[in-house]
Amino acid sequence: MKHYLLSVMQPGWDDLPAPEELAGIGARLDAFHQELREAGAWVFAGGLHDPRSSSTVLRPRDGDVLVTDGPYAEGKEQLGGICVVRAPDLDAALEWGRKAALATTLPIEVRPFMGEAD
């Protein structure tokens, strides 16, 4: 089985849903993660803090490393969380991505890891 990264794209950190809506999303995510575990597809999942206040960027510069506050890229969407799954093929990984999108109500990017046999 191949590994796939499901990237949760957070469209805006200032406009988070109301607490009661976040509670519903959390419950759906718990159910999604349990389904992954039961199917043997679970590898790892986790949410990320707001990159504006919690990220640090390290850039190689002239034989040293320059350390700056993040985020790495300014944009309307940032990586909000990840889930790594095992799936036999892209179609199966896309189905897990579809379920993640429904659970989170956010866009999900699905990408295979390099170097794994088909």
Backbone as XML, in Angstrom:
<?xml version="1.0"?>
<chain id="A" units="angstrom">
  <residue number="1" name="MET">
    <atom name="N" x="0.843" y="-1.191" z="0.000"/>
    <atom name="CA" x="0.000" y="0.000" z="0.000"/>
    <atom name="C" x="0.876" y="1.237" z="0.000"/>
  </residue>
  <residue number="2" name="LYS">
    <atom name="N" x="0.389" y="2.261" z="-0.666"/>
    <atom name="CA" x="1.087" y="3.537" z="-0.725"/>
    <atom name="C" x="0.591" y="4.450" z="0.392"/>
  </residue>
  <residue number="3" name="HIS">
    <atom name="N" x="1.395" y="5.439" z="0.688"/>
    <atom name="CA" x="1.009" y="6.466" z="1.645"/>
    <atom name="C" x="0.632" y="7.737" z="0.886"/>
  </residue>
  <residue number="4" name="TYR">
    <atom name="N" x="-0.394" y="8.403" z="1.388"/>
    <atom name="CA" x="-0.882" y="9.642" z="0.790"/>
    <atom name="C" x="-1.016" y="10.695" z="1.890"/>
  </residue>
  <residue number="5" name="LEU">
    <atom name="N" x="-0.704" y="11.927" z="1.518"/>
    <atom name="CA" x="-0.868" y="13.053" z="2.422"/>
    <atom name="C" x="-2.176" y="13.761" z="2.087"/>
  </residue>
  <residue number="6" name="LEU">
    <atom name="N" x="-3.031" y="13.892" z="3.076"/>
    <atom name="CA" x="-4.256" y="14.681" z="2.940"/>
    <atom name="C" x="-3.983" y="15.998" z="3.657"/>
  </residue>
  <residue number="7" name="SER">
    <atom name="N" x="-3.851" y="17.065" z="2.908"/>
    <atom name="CA" x="-3.569" y="18.382" z="3.471"/>
    <atom name="C" x="-4.867" y="19.153" z="3.631"/>
  </residue>
  <residue number="8" name="VAL">
    <atom name="N" x="-5.116" y="19.625" z="4.829"/>
    <atom name="CA" x="-6.309" y="20.418" z="5.120"/>
    <atom name="C" x="-5.953" y="21.881" z="4.891"/>
  </residue>
  <residue number="9" name="MET">
    <atom name="N" x="-6.623" y="22.506" z="3.946"/>
    <atom name="CA" x="-6.325" y="23.894" z="3.593"/>
    <atom name="C" x="-7.260" y="24.830" z="4.359"/>
  </residue>
  <residue number="10" name="GLN">
    <atom name="N" x="-6.669" y="25.623" z="5.238"/>
    <atom name="CA" x="-7.414" y="26.557" z="6.087"/>
    <atom name="C" x="-7.532" y="27.887" z="5.355"/>
  </residue>
  <residue number="11" name="PRO">
    <atom name="N" x="-8.736" y="28.295" z="4.965"/>
    <atom name="CA" x="-8.875" y="29.508" z="4.162"/>
    <atom name="C" x="-8.674" y="30.810" z="4.925"/>
  </residue>
  <residue number="12" name="GLY">
    <atom name="N" x="-8.853" y="30.821" z="6.209"/>
    <atom name="CA" x="-8.667" y="32.068" z="6.950"/>
    <atom name="C" x="-8.652" y="31.807" z="8.439"/>
  </residue>
  <residue number="13" name="TRP">
    <atom name="N" x="-7.641" y="32.321" z="9.108"/>
    <atom name="CA" x="-7.519" y="32.077" z="10.551"/>
    <atom name="C" x="-8.310" y="33.094" z="11.342"/>
  </residue>
  <residue number="14" name="ASP">
    <atom name="N" x="-8.706" y="34.186" z="10.726"/>
    <atom name="CA" x="-9.470" y="35.208" z="11.439"/>
    <atom name="C" x="-10.968" y="34.910" z="11.434"/>
  </residue>
  <residue number="15" name="ASP">
    <atom name="N" x="-11.400" y="34.067" z="10.516"/>
    <atom name="CA" x="-12.832" y="33.794" z="10.359"/>
    <atom name="C" x="-13.156" y="32.345" z="10.711"/>
  </residue>
  <residue number="16" name="LEU">
    <atom name="N" x="-12.702" y="31.884" z="11.878"/>
    <atom name="CA" x="-12.988" y="30.514" z="12.286"/>
    <atom name="C" x="-14.466" y="30.371" z="12.626"/>
  </residue>
  <residue number="17" name="PRO">
    <atom name="N" x="-15.018" y="29.172" z="12.445"/>
    <atom name="CA" x="-16.425" y="28.956" z="12.782"/>
    <atom name="C" x="-16.693" y="29.177" z="14.273"/>
  </residue>
  <residue number="18" name="ALA">
    <atom name="N" x="-17.942" y="29.361" z="14.589"/>
    <atom name="CA" x="-18.370" y="29.517" z="15.977"/>
    <atom name="C" x="-18.032" y="28.249" z="16.768"/>
  </residue>
  <residue number="19" name="PRO">
    <atom name="N" x="-17.868" y="28.363" z="18.089"/>
    <atom name="CA" x="-17.498" y="27.204" z="18.911"/>
    <atom name="C" x="-18.408" y="25.993" z="18.735"/>
  </residue>
  <residue number="20" name="GLU">
    <atom name="N" x="-19.706" y="26.211" z="18.609"/>
    <atom name="CA" x="-20.613" y="25.069" z="18.445"/>
    <atom name="C" x="-20.404" y="24.376" z="17.098"/>
  </residue>
  <residue number="21" name="GLU">
    <atom name="N" x="-20.079" y="25.161" z="16.065"/>
    <atom name="CA" x="-19.784" y="24.563" z="14.765"/>
    <atom name="C" x="-18.453" y="23.811" z="14.810"/>
  </residue>
  <residue number="22" name="LEU">
    <atom name="N" x="-17.457" y="24.386" z="15.502"/>
    <atom name="CA" x="-16.168" y="23.704" z="15.664"/>
    <atom name="C" x="-16.333" y="22.388" z="16.415"/>
  </residue>
  <residue number="23" name="ALA">
    <atom name="N" x="-17.240" y="22.357" z="17.384"/>
    <atom name="CA" x="-17.495" y="21.111" z="18.121"/>
    <atom name="C" x="-18.048" y="20.040" z="17.186"/>
  </residue>
  <residue number="24" name="GLY">
    <atom name="N" x="-18.931" y="20.416" z="16.287"/>
    <atom name="CA" x="-19.469" y="19.462" z="15.309"/>
    <atom name="C" x="-18.395" y="18.959" z="14.367"/>
  </residue>
  <residue number="25" name="ILE">
    <atom name="N" x="-17.520" y="19.870" z="13.919"/>
    <atom name="CA" x="-16.414" y="19.478" z="13.046"/>
    <atom name="C" x="-15.503" y="18.510" z="13.790"/>
  </residue>
  <residue number="26" name="GLY">
    <atom name="N" x="-15.211" y="18.800" z="15.053"/>
    <atom name="CA" x="-14.370" y="17.913" z="15.857"/>
    <atom name="C" x="-14.966" y="16.528" z="15.993"/>
  </residue>
  <residue number="27" name="ALA">
    <atom name="N" x="-16.271" y="16.454" z="16.199"/>
    <atom name="CA" x="-16.935" y="15.151" z="16.318"/>
    <atom name="C" x="-16.863" y="14.381" z="15.000"/>
  </residue>
  <residue number="28" name="ARG">
    <atom name="N" x="-17.067" y="15.085" z="13.877"/>
    <atom name="CA" x="-16.976" y="14.421" z="12.573"/>
    <atom name="C" x="-15.548" y="13.951" z="12.294"/>
  </residue>
  <residue number="29" name="LEU">
    <atom name="N" x="-14.564" y="14.755" z="12.688"/>
    <atom name="CA" x="-13.170" y="14.340" z="12.504"/>
    <atom name="C" x="-12.839" y="13.117" z="13.348"/>
  </residue>
  <residue number="30" name="ASP">
    <atom name="N" x="-13.320" y="13.081" z="14.585"/>
    <atom name="CA" x="-13.102" y="11.897" z="15.435"/>
    <atom name="C" x="-13.678" y="10.654" z="14.767"/>
  </residue>
  <residue number="31" name="ALA">
    <atom name="N" x="-14.881" y="10.771" z="14.205"/>
    <atom name="CA" x="-15.508" y="9.637" z="13.525"/>
    <atom name="C" x="-14.716" y="9.243" z="12.278"/>
  </residue>
  <residue number="32" name="PHE">
    <atom name="N" x="-14.227" y="10.221" z="11.525"/>
    <atom name="CA" x="-13.416" y="9.952" z="10.336"/>
    <atom name="C" x="-12.130" y="9.225" z="10.723"/>
  </residue>
  <residue number="33" name="HIS">
    <atom name="N" x="-11.458" y="9.711" z="11.761"/>
    <atom name="CA" x="-10.216" y="9.066" z="12.210"/>
    <atom name="C" x="-10.477" y="7.641" z="12.690"/>
  </residue>
  <residue number="34" name="GLN">
    <atom name="N" x="-11.597" y="7.422" z="13.354"/>
    <atom name="CA" x="-11.944" y="6.073" z="13.800"/>
    <atom name="C" x="-12.189" y="5.158" z="12.598"/>
  </residue>
  <residue number="35" name="GLU">
    <atom name="N" x="-12.863" y="5.675" z="11.572"/>
    <atom name="CA" x="-13.086" y="4.895" z="10.353"/>
    <atom name="C" x="-11.756" y="4.525" z="9.692"/>
  </residue>
  <residue number="36" name="LEU">
    <atom name="N" x="-10.818" y="5.478" z="9.651"/>
    <atom name="CA" x="-9.487" y="5.190" z="9.110"/>
    <atom name="C" x="-8.812" y="4.064" z="9.893"/>
  </residue>
  <residue number="37" name="ARG">
    <atom name="N" x="-8.874" y="4.147" z="11.225"/>
    <atom name="CA" x="-8.251" y="3.117" z="12.067"/>
    <atom name="C" x="-8.873" y="1.742" z="11.797"/>
  </residue>
  <residue number="38" name="GLU">
    <atom name="N" x="-10.189" y="1.695" z="11.767"/>
    <atom name="CA" x="-10.889" y="0.422" z="11.557"/>
    <atom name="C" x="-10.579" y="-0.171" z="10.192"/>
  </residue>
  <residue number="39" name="ALA">
    <atom name="N" x="-10.308" y="0.679" z="9.195"/>
    <atom name="CA" x="-10.000" y="0.207" z="7.842"/>
    <atom name="C" x="-8.515" y="-0.119" z="7.668"/>
  </residue>
  <residue number="40" name="GLY">
    <atom name="N" x="-7.705" y="0.137" z="8.696"/>
    <atom name="CA" x="-6.271" y="-0.096" z="8.581"/>
    <atom name="C" x="-5.568" y="0.948" z="7.724"/>
  </residue>
  <residue number="41" name="ALA">
    <atom name="N" x="-6.206" y="2.088" z="7.500"/>
    <atom name="CA" x="-5.650" y="3.140" z="6.655"/>
    <atom name="C" x="-4.985" y="4.251" z="7.468"/>
  </residue>
  <residue number="42" name="TRP">
    <atom name="N" x="-5.186" y="4.265" z="8.774"/>
    <atom name="CA" x="-4.659" y="5.320" z="9.643"/>
    <atom name="C" x="-3.143" y="5.232" z="9.748"/>
  </residue>
  <residue number="43" name="VAL">
    <atom name="N" x="-2.467" y="6.366" z="9.569"/>
    <atom name="CA" x="-1.042" y="6.479" z="9.862"/>
    <atom name="C" x="-0.836" y="7.583" z="10.893"/>
  </residue>
  <residue number="44" name="PHE">
    <atom name="N" x="-1.297" y="8.794" z="10.580"/>
    <atom name="CA" x="-1.116" y="9.935" z="11.477"/>
    <atom name="C" x="-2.038" y="11.060" z="11.037"/>
  </residue>
  <residue number="45" name="ALA">
    <atom name="N" x="-2.472" y="11.871" z="12.001"/>
    <atom name="CA" x="-3.238" y="13.078" z="11.683"/>
    <atom name="C" x="-3.030" y="14.100" z="12.785"/>
  </residue>
  <residue number="46" name="GLY">
    <atom name="N" x="-3.109" y="15.371" z="12.413"/>
    <atom name="CA" x="-3.008" y="16.421" z="13.411"/>
    <atom name="C" x="-3.286" y="17.776" z="12.820"/>
  </residue>
  <residue number="47" name="GLY">
    <atom name="N" x="-3.809" y="18.652" z="13.647"/>
    <atom name="CA" x="-4.057" y="20.028" z="13.250"/>
    <atom name="C" x="-2.862" y="20.895" z="13.592"/>
  </residue>
  <residue number="48" name="LEU">
    <atom name="N" x="-2.789" y="22.036" z="12.958"/>
    <atom name="CA" x="-1.675" y="22.961" z="13.160"/>
    <atom name="C" x="-2.170" y="24.283" z="13.726"/>
  </residue>
  <residue number="49" name="HIS">
    <atom name="N" x="-1.297" y="24.958" z="14.481"/>
    <atom name="CA" x="-1.605" y="26.292" z="14.996"/>
    <atom name="C" x="-1.540" y="27.311" z="13.861"/>
  </residue>
  <residue number="50" name="ASP">
    <atom name="N" x="-2.106" y="28.472" z="14.102"/>
    <atom name="CA" x="-2.084" y="29.598" z="13.168"/>
    <atom name="C" x="-0.626" y="29.913" z="12.806"/>
  </residue>
  <residue number="51" name="PRO">
    <atom name="N" x="-0.273" y="29.880" z="11.515"/>
    <atom name="CA" x="1.126" y="30.098" z="11.132"/>
    <atom name="C" x="1.627" y="31.512" z="11.409"/>
  </residue>
  <residue number="52" name="ARG">
    <atom name="N" x="0.730" y="32.457" z="11.528"/>
    <atom name="CA" x="1.162" y="33.842" z="11.763"/>
    <atom name="C" x="1.787" y="34.015" z="13.139"/>
  </residue>
  <residue number="53" name="SER">
    <atom name="N" x="1.368" y="33.196" z="14.089"/>
    <atom name="CA" x="1.870" y="33.355" z="15.456"/>
    <atom name="C" x="2.727" y="32.189" z="15.923"/>
  </residue>
  <residue number="54" name="SER">
    <atom name="N" x="2.834" y="31.126" z="15.113"/>
    <atom name="CA" x="3.520" y="29.949" z="15.638"/>
    <atom name="C" x="4.588" y="29.363" z="14.725"/>
  </residue>
  <residue number="55" name="SER">
    <atom name="N" x="4.761" y="29.890" z="13.519"/>
    <atom name="CA" x="5.724" y="29.268" z="12.616"/>
    <atom name="C" x="7.048" y="30.021" z="12.589"/>
  </residue>
  <residue number="56" name="THR">
    <atom name="N" x="8.099" y="29.269" z="12.348"/>
    <atom name="CA" x="9.445" y="29.798" z="12.192"/>
    <atom name="C" x="10.008" y="29.236" z="10.899"/>
  </residue>
  <residue number="57" name="VAL">
    <atom name="N" x="10.628" y="30.089" z="10.104"/>
    <atom name="CA" x="11.182" y="29.680" z="8.816"/>
    <atom name="C" x="12.703" y="29.699" z="8.914"/>
  </residue>
  <residue number="58" name="LEU">
    <atom name="N" x="13.332" y="28.623" z="8.454"/>
    <atom name="CA" x="14.787" y="28.524" z="8.419"/>
    <atom name="C" x="15.226" y="28.465" z="6.969"/>
  </residue>
  <residue number="59" name="ARG">
    <atom name="N" x="16.054" y="29.438" z="6.554"/>
    <atom name="CA" x="16.501" y="29.524" z="5.164"/>
    <atom name="C" x="18.024" y="29.458" z="5.110"/>
  </residue>
  <residue number="60" name="PRO">
    <atom name="N" x="18.565" y="28.549" z="4.265"/>
    <atom name="CA" x="20.018" y="28.538" z="4.100"/>
    <atom name="C" x="20.468" y="29.849" z="3.447"/>
  </residue>
  <residue number="61" name="ARG">
    <atom name="N" x="21.524" y="30.456" z="3.995"/>
    <atom name="CA" x="21.994" y="31.736" z="3.480"/>
    <atom name="C" x="23.488" y="31.847" z="3.746"/>
  </residue>
  <residue number="62" name="ASP">
    <atom name="N" x="24.270" y="31.863" z="2.681"/>
    <atom name="CA" x="25.719" y="32.081" z="2.777"/>
    <atom name="C" x="26.396" y="31.124" z="3.750"/>
  </residue>
  <residue number="63" name="GLY">
    <atom name="N" x="26.067" y="29.845" z="3.669"/>
    <atom name="CA" x="26.694" y="28.848" z="4.519"/>
    <atom name="C" x="26.152" y="28.787" z="5.932"/>
  </residue>
  <residue number="64" name="ASP">
    <atom name="N" x="25.134" y="29.565" z="6.234"/>
    <atom name="CA" x="24.513" y="29.568" z="7.549"/>
    <atom name="C" x="23.009" y="29.416" z="7.348"/>
  </residue>
  <residue number="65" name="VAL">
    <atom name="N" x="22.266" y="29.564" z="8.408"/>
    <atom name="CA" x="20.811" y="29.473" z="8.324"/>
    <atom name="C" x="20.204" y="30.714" z="8.950"/>
  </residue>
  <residue number="66" name="LEU">
    <atom name="N" x="19.385" y="31.393" z="8.168"/>
    <atom name="CA" x="18.673" y="32.581" z="8.632"/>
    <atom name="C" x="17.352" y="32.128" z="9.243"/>
  </residue>
  <residue number="67" name="VAL">
    <atom name="N" x="17.074" y="32.576" z="10.455"/>
    <atom name="CA" x="15.857" y="32.209" z="11.171"/>
    <atom name="C" x="14.946" y="33.433" z="11.230"/>
  </residue>
  <residue number="68" name="THR">
    <atom name="N" x="13.714" y="33.284" z="10.728"/>
    <atom name="CA" x="12.747" y="34.381" z="10.762"/>
    <atom name="C" x="11.393" y="33.850" z="11.209"/>
  </residue>
  <residue number="69" name="ASP">
    <atom name="N" x="10.565" y="34.742" z="11.708"/>
    <atom name="CA" x="9.187" y="34.373" z="12.019"/>
    <atom name="C" x="8.474" y="34.057" z="10.722"/>
  </residue>
  <residue number="70" name="GLY">
    <atom name="N" x="7.562" y="33.085" z="10.773"/>
    <atom name="CA" x="6.812" y="32.687" z="9.592"/>
    <atom name="C" x="5.588" y="33.539" z="9.413"/>
  </residue>
  <residue number="71" name="PRO">
    <atom name="N" x="4.718" y="33.163" z="8.529"/>
    <atom name="CA" x="4.764" y="31.928" z="7.747"/>
    <atom name="C" x="5.696" y="32.030" z="6.537"/>
  </residue>
  <residue number="72" name="TYR">
    <atom name="N" x="5.984" y="30.873" z="5.952"/>
    <atom name="CA" x="6.856" y="30.806" z="4.792"/>
    <atom name="C" x="6.261" y="31.591" z="3.631"/>
  </residue>
  <residue number="73" name="ALA">
    <atom name="N" x="4.983" y="31.402" z="3.373"/>
    <atom name="CA" x="4.316" y="32.070" z="2.249"/>
    <atom name="C" x="3.071" y="32.783" z="2.747"/>
  </residue>
  <residue number="74" name="GLU">
    <atom name="N" x="2.879" y="33.976" z="2.264"/>
    <atom name="CA" x="1.642" y="34.705" z="2.554"/>
    <atom name="C" x="0.602" y="34.270" z="1.533"/>
  </residue>
  <residue number="75" name="GLY">
    <atom name="N" x="-0.578" y="34.017" z="1.985"/>
    <atom name="CA" x="-1.628" y="33.616" z="1.056"/>
    <atom name="C" x="-2.972" y="33.599" z="1.743"/>
  </residue>
  <residue number="76" name="LYS">
    <atom name="N" x="-4.001" y="33.415" z="0.944"/>
    <atom name="CA" x="-5.345" y="33.348" z="1.496"/>
    <atom name="C" x="-5.591" y="32.028" z="2.206"/>
  </residue>
  <residue number="77" name="GLU">
    <atom name="N" x="-4.888" y="30.987" z="1.772"/>
    <atom name="CA" x="-5.025" y="29.675" z="2.402"/>
    <atom name="C" x="-3.673" y="29.235" z="2.936"/>
  </residue>
  <residue number="78" name="GLN">
    <atom name="N" x="-3.695" y="28.573" z="4.082"/>
    <atom name="CA" x="-2.494" y="28.013" z="4.688"/>
    <atom name="C" x="-2.794" y="26.573" z="5.086"/>
  </residue>
  <residue number="79" name="LEU">
    <atom name="N" x="-1.745" y="25.811" z="5.267"/>
    <atom name="CA" x="-1.903" y="24.440" z="5.737"/>
    <atom name="C" x="-2.428" y="24.475" z="7.161"/>
  </residue>
  <residue number="80" name="GLY">
    <atom name="N" x="-3.578" y="23.869" z="7.380"/>
    <atom name="CA" x="-4.213" y="23.881" z="8.697"/>
    <atom name="C" x="-4.081" y="22.577" z="9.446"/>
  </residue>
  <residue number="81" name="GLY">
    <atom name="N" x="-3.796" y="21.501" z="8.723"/>
    <atom name="CA" x="-3.644" y="20.195" z="9.351"/>
    <atom name="C" x="-3.295" y="19.166" z="8.299"/>
  </residue>
  <residue number="82" name="ILE">
    <atom name="N" x="-2.881" y="18.000" z="8.767"/>
    <atom name="CA" x="-2.520" y="16.931" z="7.845"/>
    <atom name="C" x="-3.065" y="15.601" z="8.335"/>
  </residue>
  <residue number="83" name="CYS">
    <atom name="N" x="-3.182" y="14.697" z="7.395"/>
    <atom name="CA" x="-3.532" y="13.318" z="7.701"/>
    <atom name="C" x="-2.757" y="12.448" z="6.709"/>
  </residue>
  <residue number="84" name="VAL">
    <atom name="N" x="-2.020" y="11.482" z="7.213"/>
    <atom name="CA" x="-1.315" y="10.537" z="6.357"/>
    <atom name="C" x="-2.091" y="9.226" z="6.403"/>
  </residue>
  <residue number="85" name="VAL">
    <atom name="N" x="-2.442" y="8.725" z="5.212"/>
    <atom name="CA" x="-3.229" y="7.488" z="5.128"/>
    <atom name="C" x="-2.512" y="6.470" z="4.251"/>
  </residue>
  <residue number="86" name="ARG">
    <atom name="N" x="-2.851" y="5.197" z="4.470"/>
    <atom name="CA" x="-2.426" y="4.108" z="3.596"/>
    <atom name="C" x="-3.602" y="3.778" z="2.688"/>
  </residue>
  <residue number="87" name="ALA">
    <atom name="N" x="-3.318" y="3.650" z="1.404"/>
    <atom name="CA" x="-4.376" y="3.309" z="0.457"/>
    <atom name="C" x="-3.768" y="2.509" z="-0.689"/>
  </residue>
  <residue number="88" name="PRO">
    <atom name="N" x="-4.537" y="1.597" z="-1.278"/>
    <atom name="CA" x="-4.000" y="0.772" z="-2.359"/>
    <atom name="C" x="-3.737" y="1.546" z="-3.647"/>
  </residue>
  <residue number="89" name="ASP">
    <atom name="N" x="-4.461" y="2.672" z="-3.839"/>
    <atom name="CA" x="-4.298" y="3.436" z="-5.075"/>
    <atom name="C" x="-4.869" y="4.837" z="-4.884"/>
  </residue>
  <residue number="90" name="LEU">
    <atom name="N" x="-4.688" y="5.670" z="-5.903"/>
    <atom name="CA" x="-5.143" y="7.053" z="-5.826"/>
    <atom name="C" x="-6.650" y="7.150" z="-5.633"/>
  </residue>
  <residue number="91" name="ASP">
    <atom name="N" x="-7.411" y="6.287" z="-6.296"/>
    <atom name="CA" x="-8.868" y="6.350" z="-6.149"/>
    <atom name="C" x="-9.291" y="6.152" z="-4.699"/>
  </residue>
  <residue number="92" name="ALA">
    <atom name="N" x="-8.664" y="5.202" z="-4.014"/>
    <atom name="CA" x="-8.986" y="4.959" z="-2.603"/>
    <atom name="C" x="-8.558" y="6.153" z="-1.754"/>
  </residue>
  <residue number="93" name="ALA">
    <atom name="N" x="-7.390" y="6.732" z="-2.049"/>
    <atom name="CA" x="-6.927" y="7.907" z="-1.311"/>
    <atom name="C" x="-7.867" y="9.087" z="-1.533"/>
  </residue>
  <residue number="94" name="LEU">
    <atom name="N" x="-8.354" y="9.249" z="-2.758"/>
    <atom name="CA" x="-9.298" y="10.333" z="-3.042"/>
    <atom name="C" x="-10.608" y="10.140" z="-2.277"/>
  </residue>
  <residue number="95" name="GLU">
    <atom name="N" x="-11.017" y="8.906" z="-2.089"/>
    <atom name="CA" x="-12.224" y="8.650" z="-1.302"/>
    <atom name="C" x="-12.010" y="9.066" z="0.159"/>
  </residue>
  <residue number="96" name="TRP">
    <atom name="N" x="-10.815" y="8.768" z="0.706"/>
    <atom name="CA" x="-10.512" y="9.238" z="2.061"/>
    <atom name="C" x="-10.485" y="10.770" z="2.079"/>
  </residue>
  <residue number="97" name="GLY">
    <atom name="N" x="-9.941" y="11.383" z="1.042"/>
    <atom name="CA" x="-9.928" y="12.838" z="0.952"/>
    <atom name="C" x="-11.327" y="13.423" z="0.894"/>
  </residue>
  <residue number="98" name="ARG">
    <atom name="N" x="-12.211" y="12.757" z="0.174"/>
    <atom name="CA" x="-13.605" y="13.202" z="0.096"/>
    <atom name="C" x="-14.245" y="13.182" z="1.482"/>
  </residue>
  <residue number="99" name="LYS">
    <atom name="N" x="-13.999" y="12.105" z="2.223"/>
    <atom name="CA" x="-14.558" y="11.996" z="3.577"/>
    <atom name="C" x="-13.961" y="13.056" z="4.502"/>
  </residue>
  <residue number="100" name="ALA">
    <atom name="N" x="-12.663" y="13.345" z="4.332"/>
    <atom name="CA" x="-12.028" y="14.384" z="5.143"/>
    <atom name="C" x="-12.631" y="15.748" z="4.835"/>
  </residue>
  <residue number="101" name="ALA">
    <atom name="N" x="-12.893" y="16.026" z="3.560"/>
    <atom name="CA" x="-13.498" y="17.309" z="3.177"/>
    <atom name="C" x="-14.883" y="17.465" z="3.794"/>
  </residue>
  <residue number="102" name="LEU">
    <atom name="N" x="-15.653" y="16.397" z="3.784"/>
    <atom name="CA" x="-16.983" y="16.458" z="4.387"/>
    <atom name="C" x="-16.902" y="16.651" z="5.897"/>
  </residue>
  <residue number="103" name="ALA">
    <atom name="N" x="-15.922" y="16.014" z="6.537"/>
    <atom name="CA" x="-15.775" y="16.129" z="7.993"/>
    <atom name="C" x="-15.317" y="17.527" z="8.394"/>
  </residue>
  <residue number="104" name="THR">
    <atom name="N" x="-14.356" y="18.088" z="7.654"/>
    <atom name="CA" x="-13.772" y="19.372" z="8.041"/>
    <atom name="C" x="-14.497" y="20.575" z="7.470"/>
  </residue>
  <residue number="105" name="THR">
    <atom name="N" x="-15.245" y="20.375" z="6.400"/>
    <atom name="CA" x="-15.883" y="21.434" z="5.600"/>
    <atom name="C" x="-14.844" y="22.316" z="4.919"/>
  </residue>
  <residue number="106" name="LEU">
    <atom name="N" x="-13.608" y="21.799" z="4.752"/>
    <atom name="CA" x="-12.510" y="22.564" z="4.150"/>
    <atom name="C" x="-11.953" y="21.831" z="2.938"/>
  </residue>
  <residue number="107" name="PRO">
    <atom name="N" x="-11.257" y="22.546" z="2.051"/>
    <atom name="CA" x="-10.603" y="21.882" z="0.922"/>
    <atom name="C" x="-9.512" y="20.928" z="1.409"/>
  </residue>
  <residue number="108" name="ILE">
    <atom name="N" x="-9.390" y="19.808" z="0.721"/>
    <atom name="CA" x="-8.382" y="18.794" z="1.036"/>
    <atom name="C" x="-7.560" y="18.544" z="-0.219"/>
  </residue>
  <residue number="109" name="GLU">
    <atom name="N" x="-6.241" y="18.629" z="-0.078"/>
    <atom name="CA" x="-5.335" y="18.283" z="-1.178"/>
    <atom name="C" x="-4.793" y="16.887" z="-0.902"/>
  </residue>
  <residue number="110" name="VAL">
    <atom name="N" x="-4.862" y="15.994" z="-1.901"/>
    <atom name="CA" x="-4.378" y="14.617" z="-1.768"/>
    <atom name="C" x="-3.136" y="14.462" z="-2.630"/>
  </residue>
  <residue number="111" name="ARG">
    <atom name="N" x="-2.031" y="13.999" z="-2.009"/>
    <atom name="CA" x="-0.777" y="13.812" z="-2.753"/>
    <atom name="C" x="-0.097" y="12.516" z="-2.304"/>
  </residue>
  <residue number="112" name="PRO">
    <atom name="N" x="0.412" y="11.737" z="-3.267"/>
    <atom name="CA" x="1.137" y="10.525" z="-2.915"/>
    <atom name="C" x="2.565" y="10.873" z="-2.479"/>
  </residue>
  <residue number="113" name="PHE">
    <atom name="N" x="3.132" y="10.021" z="-1.641"/>
    <atom name="CA" x="4.539" y="10.148" z="-1.285"/>
    <atom name="C" x="5.397" y="9.577" z="-2.409"/>
  </residue>
  <residue number="114" name="MET">
    <atom name="N" x="6.553" y="10.157" z="-2.601"/>
    <atom name="CA" x="7.473" y="9.691" z="-3.646"/>
    <atom name="C" x="8.159" y="8.400" z="-3.209"/>
  </residue>
  <residue number="115" name="GLY">
    <atom name="N" x="8.581" y="7.617" z="-4.207"/>
    <atom name="CA" x="9.406" y="6.457" z="-3.935"/>
    <atom name="C" x="8.679" y="5.213" z="-3.510"/>
  </residue>
  <residue number="116" name="GLU">
    <atom name="N" x="7.376" y="5.206" z="-3.590"/>
    <atom name="CA" x="6.624" y="4.008" z="-3.221"/>
    <atom name="C" x="6.128" y="3.323" z="-4.482"/>
  </residue>
  <residue number="117" name="ALA">
    <atom name="N" x="6.265" y="2.028" z="-4.519"/>
    <atom name="CA" x="5.845" y="1.248" z="-5.699"/>
    <atom name="C" x="4.339" y="1.298" z="-5.850"/>
  </residue>
  <residue number="118" name="ASP">
    <atom name="N" x="3.904" y="1.257" z="-7.087"/>
    <atom name="CA" x="2.453" y="1.229" z="-7.365"/>
    <atom name="C" x="1.887" y="-0.138" z="-7.124"/>
  </residue>
</chain>
